[in-house]
Amino acid sequence: MGVLKSKYKIHIVGAGVSGLIAATVLEQKGYHPIIIESTDRVGGRVKTDVLNQIPLDHGFQVLLTGYPMVKKYLDLKELQLFYFDPGASIVTDKKKMTIGDPLRKFTFVIPTLLSKIGSLGDKIKIVKLQKKLRKKTIEEIFDSEETTTMEYLKSCGFSEEMIKLFFLPFFSGIFLENELSTSSRMFEFIYKMFGEGYAAIPKDGIGAIPNQLKAKLKNTEFIFNTEVAQVADGHISLKNGETMKSDLTIIATDANALVSNLRGQEILWKGCDTLYFEVEKQDSRFKVIELFANEEAIINSVFSLNDLFEWNNPNHILSVTVVKKHKLTTDDLIKKVTQELNMYLELTKVKFLRNYSIKMALPDIRNVQNMISPEETRLTSRVFLAGDTLLNGSLNGAMQSGELAAMGVINLLEESQDLAQFTSEYI
Ligand SMILES: Cc1cc2nc3c(=O)[nH]c(=O)nc-3n(C[C@H](O)[C@H](O)[C@H](O)COP(=O)(O)OP(=O)(O)OC[C@H]3O[C@@H](n4cnc5c(N)ncnc54)[C@H](O)[C@@H]3O)c2cc1C
């Protein structure tokens, strides 16, 4: 008996990037999925608020244009990206030094040569590392033996000073932890992506990414403000007590609380605070992130939205990220960050705008992966898993996981001898 593809009730729990990609892939194959999302909008951890026309991202994050999944699923032109220069400013005790890749931006030559960050040997090792990672494929990176990023950097022979002044603040801001205990696979992958593309933010903020994905979905139904309590074969129980029939379900979020007897372990999370300020500040020569390398500083990094987005306004909007764990109240955190902006960047006129405290920003996972087979995303006979927790904590990992789970569903339906068994009309 033939069953119309659009008749299958395929639910996706979660409208984050992984859920949206799963819907995209299902739609491409003719299915009409239904996304159930507990909040009122798409994006999950990728969100932007607008305050007086200023896009304020929920936590500082960048789109790396080198990500294979970004090239596959996003229309970068439509996103109107603004690119960071391939470099960084290092802030220590009132001194600021800028370093960058002179091969990609020539004006970095002089400041990089003059900077006291790293020895000549360190600079040669950076070039060598770039060359090595350009040749190493992503598959080879994720097949490599895993160690911590700190161990990896030491084994590359970088000086303690180079690690302390550059790698530690830079990658603490990316991995959202201060020990560089994150997998060396993730370090190699991200470093390669920085070398092969640019870090960018869309004109309307990072939330433009899920908004674009949603806008391209034509046959997907969205059910917002609806929290799923449990997922089992054939049905979904909602927090409000209702039950929905579901032929196949993709859980595009942490599944531990949703599926009973799950074999996975509880996921640990890393968090951060991102605070926005309005300050009186000069435009910078470079569009770079300012990294706070001083051990005492609570600030990890700062960037000016005006510099990045080329706004012509004497009052700059600063995005400040704090990665260090702390027990400060919001008021005390604002006070401390304000003091540091004054002390390290000599900014005196500082007006606090908003604070985002994100407890569950990145999953803390070992044995990070980039690729598994679509069948491996299958949790039970009718339930599949997506989400960055499945592979690695990144936009690329989230997108890849969504694609794999959707392929798992599609393969199952298309290879099944008795398709009718998966259609709720026949249950
Ligand atoms: C501060 C921060 C900085 C980051 N920096 C970067 C970066 O620079 N580069 C990069 O590549 N990545 C970065 N990331 C990681 C990237 O944002 C994530 O990997 C990605 O967004 C995860 O998407 P997801 O779909 O897997 O999960 P989520 O975005 O968490 O989506 C899950 C969705 O499911 C919904 N949901 C959960 N439970 C239920 C339920 N019971 N019922 C219904 N709905 C439910 C949630 O509301 C959410 O919308 C950063 C993340 C954060 C937070």
The ligand as an SDF file (V2000), in Angstrom:
LIG
                    3D

 53 58  0  0  0  0  0  0  0  0999 V2000
   27.2890   31.5940   24.4040 C   0  0  0  0  0  0  0  0  0  0  0  0
   27.5000   30.6170   23.2920 C   0  0  0  0  0  0  0  0  0  0  0  0
   28.5780   30.7780   22.4430 C   0  0  0  0  0  0  0  0  0  0  0  0
   28.7580   29.8780   21.3810 C   0  0  0  0  0  0  0  0  0  0  0  0
   29.7550   30.1380   20.4940 N   0  0  0  0  0  0  0  0  0  0  0  0
   29.8000   29.4230   19.3460 C   0  0  0  0  0  0  0  0  0  0  0  0
   30.6620   29.8230   18.3000 C   0  0  0  0  0  0  0  0  0  0  0  0
   31.3130   30.8630   18.3600 O   0  0  0  0  0  0  0  0  0  0  0  0
   30.7020   29.0370   17.1710 N   0  0  0  0  0  0  0  0  0  0  0  0
   29.9630   27.8990   17.0580 C   0  0  0  0  0  0  0  0  0  0  0  0
   30.0520   27.2130   16.0420 O   0  0  0  0  0  0  0  0  0  0  0  0
   29.1230   27.5170   18.0410 N   0  0  0  0  0  0  0  0  0  0  0  0
   29.0120   28.2580   19.1650 C   0  0  0  0  0  0  0  0  0  0  0  0
   28.1100   27.9150   20.1380 N   0  0  0  0  0  0  0  0  0  0  0  0
   27.4310   26.6200   20.0450 C   0  0  0  0  0  0  0  0  0  0  0  0
   26.1890   26.6090   19.1550 C   0  0  0  0  0  0  0  0  0  0  0  0
   25.3900   27.7260   19.3840 O   0  0  0  0  0  0  0  0  0  0  0  0
   25.4180   25.3200   19.4990 C   0  0  0  0  0  0  0  0  0  0  0  0
   26.2620   24.2270   19.2550 O   0  0  0  0  0  0  0  0  0  0  0  0
   24.1290   25.1380   18.6840 C   0  0  0  0  0  0  0  0  0  0  0  0
   23.3520   26.2860   18.6660 O   0  0  0  0  0  0  0  0  0  0  0  0
   23.3300   23.9800   19.2870 C   0  0  0  0  0  0  0  0  0  0  0  0
   22.1330   23.7890   18.5660 O   0  0  0  0  0  0  0  0  0  0  0  0
   21.1670   22.5740   18.9420 P   0  0  0  0  0  0  0  0  0  0  0  0
   20.0670   22.5880   17.9790 O   0  0  0  0  0  0  0  0  0  0  0  0
   21.9900   21.3480   19.0630 O   0  0  0  0  0  0  0  0  0  0  0  0
   20.6610   22.8760   20.4230 O   0  0  0  0  0  0  0  0  0  0  0  0
   19.8010   24.0790   21.0230 P   0  0  0  0  0  0  0  0  0  0  0  0
   20.1910   25.3440   20.3790 O   0  0  0  0  0  0  0  0  0  0  0  0
   20.0000   23.9900   22.5030 O   0  0  0  0  0  0  0  0  0  0  0  0
   18.3100   23.7650   20.6210 O   0  0  0  0  0  0  0  0  0  0  0  0
   17.4650   22.9560   21.3660 C   0  0  0  0  0  0  0  0  0  0  0  0
   16.0500   23.4930   21.2580 C   0  0  0  0  0  0  0  0  0  0  0  0
   15.1640   22.5670   21.8820 O   0  0  0  0  0  0  0  0  0  0  0  0
   14.2510   23.2610   22.6870 C   0  0  0  0  0  0  0  0  0  0  0  0
   13.8330   22.3230   23.7280 N   0  0  0  0  0  0  0  0  0  0  0  0
   14.5960   21.8080   24.7310 C   0  0  0  0  0  0  0  0  0  0  0  0
   13.8800   20.9590   25.4820 N   0  0  0  0  0  0  0  0  0  0  0  0
   12.6330   20.9310   24.9450 C   0  0  0  0  0  0  0  0  0  0  0  0
   11.4330   20.2490   25.2980 C   0  0  0  0  0  0  0  0  0  0  0  0
   11.3820   19.4220   26.3490 N   0  0  0  0  0  0  0  0  0  0  0  0
   10.3190   20.4610   24.5460 N   0  0  0  0  0  0  0  0  0  0  0  0
   10.3550   21.2890   23.4630 C   0  0  0  0  0  0  0  0  0  0  0  0
   11.4710   21.9690   23.0950 N   0  0  0  0  0  0  0  0  0  0  0  0
   12.5910   21.7920   23.8300 C   0  0  0  0  0  0  0  0  0  0  0  0
   15.0300   24.4480   23.1990 C   0  0  0  0  0  0  0  0  0  0  0  0
   14.1860   25.4990   23.6260 O   0  0  0  0  0  0  0  0  0  0  0  0
   15.8700   24.8170   21.9830 C   0  0  0  0  0  0  0  0  0  0  0  0
   15.1880   25.7300   21.1550 O   0  0  0  0  0  0  0  0  0  0  0  0
   27.8880   28.7840   21.2120 C   0  0  0  0  0  0  0  0  0  0  0  0
   26.8090   28.6230   22.0790 C   0  0  0  0  0  0  0  0  0  0  0  0
   26.5890   29.5430   23.0710 C   0  0  0  0  0  0  0  0  0  0  0  0
   25.3540   29.4150   23.9180 C   0  0  0  0  0  0  0  0  0  0  0  0
  1  2  1  0
  2  3  1  0
  2 52  2  0
  3  4  2  0
  4  5  1  0
  4 50  1  0
  5  6  2  0
  6  7  1  0
  6 13  1  0
  7  8  2  0
  7  9  1  0
  9 10  1  0
 10 11  2  0
 10 12  1  0
 12 13  2  0
 13 14  1  0
 14 15  1  0
 14 50  1  0
 15 16  1  0
 16 17  1  0
 16 18  1  0
 18 19  1  0
 18 20  1  0
 20 21  1  0
 20 22  1  0
 22 23  1  0
 23 24  1  0
 24 25  2  0
 24 26  1  0
 24 27  1  0
 27 28  1  0
 28 29  2  0
 28 30  1  0
 28 31  1  0
 31 32  1  0
 32 33  1  0
 33 34  1  0
 33 48  1  0
 34 35  1  0
 35 36  1  0
 35 46  1  0
 36 37  1  0
 36 45  1  0
 37 38  2  0
 38 39  1  0
 39 40  1  0
 39 45  2  0
 40 41  1  0
 40 42  2  0
 42 43  1  0
 43 44  2  0
 44 45  1  0
 46 47  1  0
 46 48  1  0
 48 49  1  0
 50 51  2  0
 51 52  1  0
 52 53  1  0
M  END
$$$$
